[in-house]
Amino acid sequence: MNNSDRELLDAAKKLMRTEAGEILRAADSIGLEIVTAAREIFACKGRVVVVGLGKSGHVGRKISATLASLGTPSFFLHAAEAAHGDLGMVRREDVGLLISNSGSSSEIVALLPHFRRLGAKMIAITGAMNSPLAKNSDIVINAGVETEGDPLELAPMSSTTLELVIGDAIATLLTILRGLKREDFALFHPGGALGRKLLTRVRDVMGTDDQLPVVKQGVTVKDALFVITGKGYGAACVIDNEGNLTGIFTDGDLRRLMEKSGTDSFNTKIDDAMTLTPKTISPDALAAEAVRIIEQNEISVLIATENNKPVGIVHIHELLKAGIA
């Protein structure tokens, strides 16, 4: 069969609209059972045991990973492997999250008595509300769909997508119930770019102490240039006699001054050449916030201050090296 690119594109769009439609339909019909499920998991003293088989098993692995990444201890239990020893991992204080579109898979049904004997709560995500799984679970969330979207109506497509969305919805409710913040999320993701962005503070990357370029009011531009060149930040913090930050002098300030005054610029007092309102940040702020301020104001350096006194300086190049920018 020869199909045109347009026909194939239309088929792809039709499938995507079909799945989106099933999600919207479920969003309109779902009730407090999903809230009850989230509260049950929130109160759980053990772990969430996500159980699945086949395509629903793949969905279950992702749901379990999402829960764990948001601070809910969870692991995936393959329904077929469970009956051959893996059930020993399930404890009374756990909550079972069992996923099956038909709710009648023999491997899933065989596990129900074990969960019941243990006294572990069971939450079902199923497309068959009259199935053995639904009838024997404590909480049932309807994942039924009108159509899979598959041209053959054989492969699970809409149903697995909806199962995944329901899992994400539960994870979202748990995030709210736990009051998680970005900093909490970072603790579960210490590695990679995400961890760096969420865990790195300005004080972790800023230059301080003998690295900090500082000059006092009243010095000349020539004197300030020696400090700027020696520290390598392309800028110097200007302070008063009490050590309070009063301005910043940068390479850009020097260029503008020389365009105006030429070589006489070197004898100009720094007070007359500096920028009076330098951008500052707390050393305890996230380094990602420093990137935002630098990019938003089109500058290259940012001064870290405490009680209006400069304690550090951070350059965009250091943020790039740290993998933040």
N, C-alpha and C positions, 0 to 999 in steps of 0.2 A: 504494500500500500504506500503510495506516495502522498505524504502530507506536507503542505506548505508551512513555512515558518510562522505565518499568521495563524494558521489553524492550531499549531502546537502552542503558540503563545496564548491563544484564547483558552485552550484546554488548561494550561497552567493557572491562568487567572481565575478560571471557573472553579478549580479546586481550592484555591486560596480563599475565594469568596464563600465557598461552601463551608469551609472550616471556620472562617470568621463568623458566618451566620450561626453555626452551631454554638460557638462560644457566646455570642450575644443572646441567643435563646436561653442558654443555661444561666447566664447572668441575670436574666429577667425572672427566671423561675426558682433559682436557688433560695433557700430559706435559712433560718437560724441554725440548722444542723451543722453548717460549716463553722459557725461561731462556737457552737458546743464542742465540735471536734478540736478546734484550736485551744479552747479553754482546758479541755481534757489533757491535751499534750502539754500545755503550759504548766499544769499542776503535776505532771508526771515526775516521779522521783527517779525513774530509771531512764531508759532510752526508747526512742521510737524505732520499732522494728518494721521496716517497709518490706512487704512481701509481694512478689509478683512473678509472672511466668510469661515467656514469649515477649511480644512487643510491650505488653504492660510491665514486664520485668525491666526492660530498658528504661521505661518511663520512671519506674520505681527507683532505679539507681540514681537517676538525676534528682528526683525529689529528695531522696535521702541525703545526697550531697548538698543540696540547697539548704536543708534543715541544719545540717552540721555546720555549714559556713555561716549560719546566722545564730550559732550558739546553742542549738538543740541537739544533744547527743543522739546520733542515729546511725543505723547500719542497714544494709540491704540483705535480705534473706531470700535466696532463690527457692521457690516453692518445691521444686523437684529435689533439690539437695537437702531441704529441711528434714525430710522423712528418713534421711540416711545419716543422721547424727547431728546436723547443724541446729536442730531444735534445742540442743543443749545450751545454746547461747541466749535463749529467751528466758527472762526472769519474771516473777510475779509483778514486780513494780514497773515493768515495761508496758508500753502501749503498742498494739499492733495496728499498722496501717496497711490493709490488704487491698490490692488493686486487681480487679478482674472485670473485663467488660461483660462476659457472660455470667459471672458469679457462680458458675457451675463446674469449673475445671476441677477434675478429680484431685489434682495435686493441692489445690487451694482448699477445697472442701475437707480434705483429710487432715488439715492442720487445725481446723476449728475446734475440735474436742480438746486438743492439747492446750490451746490458749484459754479455753473455758475452764479446764481443770486447774490451770495455774492461777486463774483469777485475773489474768491480764486483760485489760480493756481492748476491745476490737473496734476499729473504725474501718468501714468499707467504702471504697470508691468503685462503684459498679454501674453498668448500664442496664442491669436487670433487677428491678426492685422486688421481684417475687422469687429471686434465686435463693439457693441455700446460704450463700454468703450474706445476702441482705437480711434474711430472716434470722440469722444467728449472730449478727453483729450488734454491738451496743449503739453505734451511731452509723447511719447510712447516708452517703452523699451520692445523689443521682448524677451519673455521668452518661446517661443515655443520649443517643443522637438519632436523628431521623434518617440521615444518610452519611455514608463514609466519604463520599466524594470520589472514590476510586471508580474508574470507568467500568470495572467488572463487578463493583460492589462486593469485593471479596477481601481486599487488604484493609486492615484497620488503619484508618487515617484520621478522620474527624474524632473518633473515639479516643485514640491515644493522645491527640492534641488536647482534647478537653480534659483528660486525666491529668496531663501535665499542668494545665492552667489551674485546675483545682488544687494541685499540690503547691503551686506558686502562691495561690490565694491563701492557703493555710499558713505558708511560710510568712506571708505579709502580715497576717493577723498576729502571728507570734512575735514578729519584729515590733509591732505596736505594743503588745502586751508586755514585752520585756523592756520596753523603753530604750531600745538599742540606739546608740549614736554611732557616727562614722568612726570615732576612735575605738569603740567596742568592736566594730566590724573589722578594723585593721588588725586587732589582736589575733583574729582567726586567719589572717592572710599576711603573715609577716614577710613572706618571700615575694619576689617579683616586683614589677612596677607599681602595682596597686598597693602593696605593703609599704614601699618606699614613700609613696605620695601621702599615705594616711598616717604613717608613723614618724617620719622625719620632721623634726622641729628646726626652726631657724637657728637655734643655738648649736645644732649638730653640724651646720655647714658654714657658719659665719666666721670671719676672721676677728680675733679679739686680742686683748693684751698688747704685746709688742707688734702684732700684725695690724693693729687698728691705726689708720692714718688720722692724726689729730693735730690741729694747729690752733693757736689762741688768736683771738681778735687782736687787731693792731699790727700783725706781721704783714710783710709784703707778699705779693703774688710770687715773687722769686723764691722767697723762703718756703712758701706753700708747695711750689713745684718740686723742691728737693724731697719733701715728705711724700708727695704723690708718686714720684718716680721710684722712691725707695720701697714703698709698700705695694705698688703694683695693682691698685684698685681703680686707678683713673679718677680718683676723687679724694677729698680730705674733709673730715668733719671739723667745723669751726665751733669753738667753745669760748665761754666767758671765763672770768677768773674763778668762778665757783664750779666750773666743769659742766655747766648747762649747755646744751646744744643750741646754737643760735643760727647756724646755717651750714651749707655745704658748698664746696668749690670743686667743680668737675672739669674734665677736659673740654666739655662743651662751653662752660663759662669762659675758659681761657680763649677758645677760638672766637667767641663773640667779642671778648674784650680786645683782642688783637686786631680784629676787623675795625674796631672803633678807635683804638689808641696806638696801634702799632707796637714798636719796641718799648715805648713808655709804659706799656702794660706791666712790665716786670716790677716797677717801682710803686705800682698802685697798691693801696692798702686792701687787704683781703676783705675788709668790711664793705668796701665799695664794689667788689666784684662778685661776691658770693650770692648764692640763691638763698633767700631768707626763709623759705618754707620747705625744707627738705622732707621727703616722704620717709616715714619711720614705721617700725613694726616692733612688736614685742618679741623678745628672743624665744618665748614659749609658744609663739604662733606656729601653725603648720607651715612648712617650707612651701607647700603648694599655694598658700595664701600670699607668700612673698612673690611667687611667680605671677600671680594674678595682678598684684599691685604694680609690679615692674612692667608687665605687658600693657596694662590699662593706661599707665602714665608715660609709656614709651621712654623709660629710663633704663639704665644698666646696673645701678647699684641702689641698695636700700640700707638705711641705718637702723640698727636694732638699739632701742633705748629702754632704760629703766629709770623712772623718776626724772625724765627729760635729760638724762645723761647718756651719751653714747657708750654702749658696751660691746658693740660688734658691728660689722659691716658685711653684707653679702652681695656678691656679684652674680649676674645671670649665668656667667660661665661656670661658677661653682655649682649652681643649681642644675645646669646641664650635665656636668660631670657626675652629679649624684643621682641622675636619672629622674629628677623631679620635673624639670621643664621639658 
